[in-house]
Amino acid sequence: MKFSHAQVLKFSKAVLGLLSVLIVVAVVVALERRVKPVAPPLVSVRTDPKAVLESMSGRAARFNRAHQDVSVEYARLFTYEDGTTKLLGIRVLAADRGDGRSFTLAGDEGQAGKDEAVMALAGHIVLQQNDGFTAETAAATYDDRDSVVRAPGDLTFHHDRLSGSGVGMQYDKNADTLTILDRAVMHMAPNPGGKGGAEITAGRGKFLRMDHAVEFDGGVHVTRGDQAIDAGSAVVYLSDDDARITVLELHGNATIAGKTDTPGGLQGISGTDVNIEYADDGQAIQHAIITGNASVKLSGGSGKPGRQIDAVALDVKLADDGATPIAMIARQNVQLTLPADKDVAARTVKAQTLIATSDPEDPARGLTRAQFAGDVEYREKSSAVDRTARSANLDVGLKEAMAAFDNATFSGKARFEDAGKVSGTASLVRYGVDDGTLSLSGKETASPRPHVKVNDQIDVDADKIDVVLAGPVLNAKGTVKSILQPPKETAKDGAKLPSMLKQDQPVTVTAGSLKYDGDANQAIYEDHAVLTQTETSIKANMLVIDSKTGNLSASVSVQTATILEQMDKDKKKQRVASQATSNSFAYDDKMRRAHYEGDVHFAQAENDLAAGTVDLYLKADGHELERAEASHPTNGLVLREQGRRTQGSTLKYTAADDRYDITGGPVSVTDQCERVTSGRTLTFRKATDTIEMDGNRRVRTQTKNAAKCQ
C-alpha cells in the first residue's frame, strides 16, 4: 500500500501534539511553584482528605519573554504533602511557538511526582491541533530526563481524510521523531478526484518530521487503489509541505501487484529493493528503480498472458497515467519474455543491458524500441517454430503495448538458427519477425562474409543473403560461393545430387547470384556460374540444380569437364577425360542422360565431336558411359578420331562393343591419307579399327584421293 505525504504529516502532527500535552503537564507542576495561579478558588470542603491543598476552576500560565507560551486550565487541583500534584479535568492550551502550530489538550487526570521528572496522564486524553488534527489515547508518561513521551496502550488519530491507529508510542522531543511500536496503521481516504486513497500497515512506524520521511518495518503492507504493495521495510518521503508522497522506498523482497487489464499497462513490480517516485497527484507512479532480482510485469490485456522484464537492476519511467512504460534501462542478466499467444510463438531475449524508449511525439503508445547489448540470446519457440539467434547487440522495434516485435537487427558476430532448416552468420542480421525473413550483410573479422546453411544441404557465402524462412527461400548476391553437401541417408525430403556427380563428396558452385527454393529443392546460379567436384566441372552463365529430381541444367556459354568410365579395346574399364562446350546443357537424372545442344563441341583424348546436339546416356552409377547419340540437321555433325574425319547427320555410339553408327545424306569419311569415302551409313568398330560403308541404289559408295598415301 502507498500513503500520501499529507497522511504522514498529519500523523506526525498528532504525535507532536500529544508530546506537547505531556510536556505541558510537567510544566503545570512547575507552575504551581513558580507561577501564581489566576484567582484559584479554594474549596471549603475537601473531596480528597489526603490533599494538603485543593482548588477549583483554576488557570495557570507560563510566560516566555512576556509572551504567554502555555496556559493550563483545570476543574480541580490537588497538592499533596509529599509534593506531588494532581489535576482533574485538565485542559492545556499551547500557543503558536513560531512554527505555525498550536494545540489544545484535554484529559481526565494529570499527575506529577515531587521531582517533576516524570509526568503521567490518565483517562480519556484528547489532543486537537489548530489544523484540525485529533489524537486520542488512554495513558501516557513524559520523562524529562530523556525528553521522551511514552504511551503503552492504543492510540488513534484522525484529520480530514487521514486516520490511523497503533499500539505503543515513543516520541523523542529533541529529534522530533515519533515511533509507533506495534501494529502501526494509517488510512487515507481518496481526494474528491478519487485519487490518493491508501492504507498502510506495519509492525513499527517511525516519523522523522525534520526529514519529511516515515520509516516502517516489521512487514509492510500498502494498499492503494488496485495496487497491493508488500515489503520487509519501507521509507516514505514527503513533499516539503508534507502534503503528498514523493518517493516510496521498499526494502526486502518488495512487490507491487496491480490488476490492470490495459494491454501494456504496469501489472507488477518486484525486487529486493524498489524505489518509487510519484507524480504530483501523489498516486501515479512516475519512476521506478528496482534492484536485486528485479522484475517488471506488463499486462497482455484481458485474458491474455503478459510480458515480463527481469534483470539485476531496472530503471523504469512511466507516462502520466502511471501505468505505461515510456523508458526503461535494465542491467545484468536481462531477460525479456513475450509469452505465446494464439498463433504467435513465445519469445525471450537475454542480454547484459537493455535500453528501451518510446516515440517522444506519442509517448502514450508506450515503448517502441529496445536495444540489447552484451551476449545477446534470442529465442522463439512454439510447436511449429524453434528459432534462436546470438549476437553482441540486438535492436528491435516494438509493437503497441509491447505485444511483439516489428523487426529485429542482430549485429556483431550475429548467428541465427531456425532449427532443422536454416542457420547463418554475419556481421549484421535483420530479422523480419512477422514475415519470417532474414537479411544478412556486412563484414567483420569474426564474420568476413555472410554465411547461410540450408537444410543441411547447401552452404552459401555471399556479400548479401536474403532468406525467407518458410520454404526456405534464399537469394544471395555478390561473389556467391556455395557448397552442396552429400545427401544424408536420413534426409526426409529425399534430396540428392545429380547421379553424374559423386554422391559422397561435396560440390562447390560459384556465381554472381543464387536463388534457392527449399520447397522445390532447386538452386539457380547466374552470372558466371562454375560448378566443381574433384575432376568434374561445369561453367555457364546460368546453372540450375534440382536436388529433388537430381536434374541439372546449364545455359549460355556452357563448358563441361567430366571423367567417364569407358571400355578400351581390351574390354577393360578406363577413365576418360571429356570436355564439351555448347549453348545449353541438361542432365536428366531419371534417364541418366546428359544433353548438350547448340554448337556442341565434345572432346576426349582420341575423339572430337562437333554436332548440333549430343546425348550421353550413363549407366546406373552415373559415371560409366553406356551409349551416346549426336545429330545435326544439316549434315554438320563431324567426328574426328584416329586421324579420320567423319561427317554426317546422326551418330549413335554403344560402349558395350565400342561401335559408332553414323548416317547422313551422305556420310563421308576422310582418312589420314585424305582419302574420302562416302555412303548412306557408316559403322566404325574401334576395337577392330574397321569401317563399314553401306551404299544404296541412289548413292553409290565412293573413294577419292586414294593415291595420296601410295
C-alpha positions, 0 to 999 in steps of 0.5 A: 500500500502507498500513503500520501505525504499529507497522511504522514504529516498529519500523523506526525502532527498528532504525535507532536501534539500529544508530546506537547500535552505531556510536556505541558503537564510537567510544566503545570507542576512547575507552575504551581511553584513558580507561577501564581495561579489566576484567582484559584478558588479554594474549596471549603470542603475537601473531596480528597482528605489526603490533599494538603491543598485543593482548588477549583476552576483554576488557570495557570500560565507560563510566560516566555519573554512576556509572551504567554507560551502555555496556559493550563486550565483545570476543574480541580487541583490537588497538592499533596504533602509529599509534593506531588500534584494532581489535576482533574479535568485538565485542559492545556492550551499551547500557543503558536511557538513560531512554527505555525502550530498550536494545540489544545489538550484535554484529559481526565487526570494529570499527575506529577511526582515531587521531582517533576521528572516524570509526568503521567496522564490518565483517562480519556486524553484528547489532543486537537491541533489548530489544523484540525488534527485529533489524537486520542489515547488512554495513558501516557508518561513524559520523562524529562530526563530523556525528553521522551513521551511514552504511551503503552496502550492504543492510540488513534488519530484522525484529520480530514481524510487521514486516520490511523491507529497503533499500539505503543508510542515513543516520541523523542522531543529533541529529534522530533521523531515519533515511533509507533511500536506495534501494529502501526496503521494509517488510512487515507481516504481518496481526494474528491478526484478519487485519487490518493486513497491508501492504507498502510500497515506495519509492525513499527512506524517511525516519523522523522518530521525534520526529514519529511520521511516515515520509516516502517518495518516489521512487514509492510503492507500498502494498499492503494487503489488496485495496487497491493504493495508488500515489503520487509521495510519501507521509507516514505518521503514527503513533499516539503509541505508534507502534503503528498508522497514523493518517493516510496522506498521498499526494502526486502523482497518488495512487490507491487501487484496491480490488476490492470487489464490495459494491454501494456499497462504496469501489472507488477513490480518486484525486487529486493529493493524498489524505489518509487517516485510519484507524480504530483497527484501523489498516486501515479507512479512516475519512476521506478528503480528496482534492484536485486532480482528485479522484475517488471510485469506488463499486462497482455490485456484481458485474458491474455498472458503478459510480458515480463522484464527481469534483470539485476537492476531496472530503471523504469519511467512511466507516462502520466497515467502511471501505468505505461512504460515510456523508458526503461534501462535494465542491467545484468542478466536481462531477460525479456519474455513475450509469452505465446499467444494464439498463433504467435510463438513465445519469445525471450531475449537475454542480454547484459543491458537493455535500453528501451524508449518510446516515440517522444511525439506519442509517448502514450503508445508506450515503448517502441524500441529496445536495444540489447547489448552484451551476449545477446540470446534470442529465442522463439519457440512454439510447436511449429517454430524453434528459432534462436539467434546470438549476437553482441547487440540486438535492436528491435522495434516494438509493437503497441503495448509491447505485444511483439516485435516489428523487426529485429537487427542482430549485429556483431558476430550475429548467428541465427538458427531456425532449427532443422532448416536454416542457420547463418552468420554475419556481421549484421542480421535483420530479422523480419519477425512477422514475415519470417525473413532474414537479411544478412550483410556486412563484414567483420573479422569474426564474420568476413562474409555472410554465411547461410546453411540450408537444410543441411544441404547447401552452404552459401557465402555471399556479400548479401543473403536474403532468406525467407524462412518458410520454404526456405527461400534464399537469394544471395548476391555478390561473389556467391560461393556455395557448397552442396553437401552429400545427401544424408541417408536420413534426409526426409525430403529425399534430396540428392545430387545429380547421379553424374556427380559423386554422391559422397563428396561435396560440390562447390558452385560459384556465381554472381547470384543464387536463388534457392527454393527449399520447397522445390529443392532447386538452386539457380546460379547466374552470372558466371556460374562454375560448378566443381567436384574433384575432376568434374566441372561445369561453367555457364552463365546460368546453372540450375540444380534440382536436388529433388529430381537430381536434374541439372541444367546449364545455359549460355556459354556452357563448358563441361569437364567430366571423367567417364568410365569407358571400355578400351579395346581390351574390354577393360574399364578406363577413365576418360577425360571429356570436355564439351562446350555448347549453348545449353546443357541438361542432365536428366537424372531419371534417364541418366542422360546428359544433353548438350545442344547448340554448337556442341563441341565434345572432346576426349583424348582420341575423339572430337565431336562437333554436332548440333546436339549430343546425348550421353546416356550413363549407366546406373552409377552415373559415371560409366558411359553406356551409349551416346547419340549426336545429330545435326540437321544439316549434315554438320555433325563431324567426328574426328578420331584416329586421324579420320574425319567423319561427317554426317547427320546422326551418330549413335555410339554403344560402349558395350562393343565400342561401335559408332553408327553414323548416317547422313545424306551422305556420310563421308569419311576422310582418312589420314591419307585424305582419302574420302569415302562416302555412303548412306551409313557408316559403322566404325568398330574401334576395337577392330579399327574397321569401317563399314560403308553401306551404299544404296541404289541412289548413292553409290559408295565412293573413294577419292584421293586414294593415291595420296598415301601410295 
